[in-house]
Amino acid sequence: MNFKGFNLLRIHGIQVTIDYSWFILFFIVIYAMAEGYFPHARAEYSVAQYWAMGVVAAVLLFVSVLLHELAHSFVALKQGIDVTRIRLFFFGGVAQISREPRSGRHEFLIAIAGPAMSMLLTLIFAAVSMVFYVAQATGPVAPVAGFLASANLALALFNLIPGLPLDGGRILRAILWDRWNDVTRATKIASRMGNIFALLLIFWGMGFFVLTQSIIGLLNAFVGVFMKFAATSSYQAVVLKESLGGVPIRQIMTEKVVTVDRLIPVDELVRDYIYKYKFTHFPVFDHGELVGMVSLDQVKSVPKELWGFKQVRDIMDPIEQVPQLKPADDATDALNRMISEDQGRMPVVEDGRLVGIVSRRDILNLFKIKSDLGAS
């Protein structure tokens, strides 16, 4: 599933991206806190104060979810697994890693880190709330901290449900993987558990909405739909890895690559290359040297009336910024990179020389052929 958003910040080289759908949850939390939770918990504040408390609670809840995902990410980095991005969206967050863990033990350590961080935050916020209540402080700190303690506890417990894609599902898969030494079988069981829980959540959410007309029911149903999709995708990803594991990119790549010169105008690129070959990415050369890549998206960023005046060199990505593959790279690792870095096609380079190009479609076509033939 591809989520669009904007880049917020980088933490230890990890890009944090907020999906636009996340703002729906952000404003729902603010509204629920300002109009329901805080007025019920403490009746002595003004409407403006309740809304200010709601904003603070929503921001700190965002920070809590981010810390949950950073815990996963830092443990993954310690295990030698690169983390390219953390995406925060309506249903929570996800850390995008460059490859799967090497063993069940590594999977367990990465998966448990998130709930452990949420439990730690629960204890911290609960302690803050308790201190202010014992001191009989009248300020808003105690109710805000109390809400955040409850929210982090709920986040930890929800994520510990033993079904993919939740952390509990990954923990279950890690235990079964370590016991059976069979990641495909372990993933199948954890995915089935995730599907069962997702269906229960969908039915419960729809039933709750019908009976109460509460938006909470619909939100739970949407979360269930997302979980069902993600659980199925997790199993498909492992099956794909099993089928393509060990297949080098040199067996999949296209060796006769259509290239463009960096000095041709953009309108010529569109007319003689994009329309003709129906590709969306082209390697760019200058006197026989690979100097960059140009894409359809970059062309679309230029107004049509300027196509005759702009050259490829004006819009291309220089080769230093272009993700590259090597002929010996594993096909599944290459596909993971292309997905995490949002690349449709990537050049295959050896000793600074372009030897081919490969697309997501090339890799998935091979997977389909091997699946149809029953090959592994």
Salt bridges, closest charged atoms under 4 A:
GLU44 OE2 - ARG42 NE 2.91
GLU100 OE1 - ARG173 NH2 3.55
GLU107 OE1 - ARG170 NH2 3.45
GLU107 OE2 - ARG173 NH2 2.45
ASP167 OD2 - HIS68 NE2 2.94
ASP167 OD2 - HIS72 NE2 3.10
ASP272 OD1 - ARG271 NE 3.26
ASP286 OD2 - ARG262 NE 3.18
ASP286 OD1 - HIS287 ND1 2.80
ASP297 OD1 - LYS300 NZ 3.87
GLU341 OE2 - ARG337 NE 3.24
ASP342 OD2 - LYS4 NZ 3.98
ASP342 OD1 - ARG360 NH2 3.44
ASP372 OD2 - LYS368 NZ 3.01
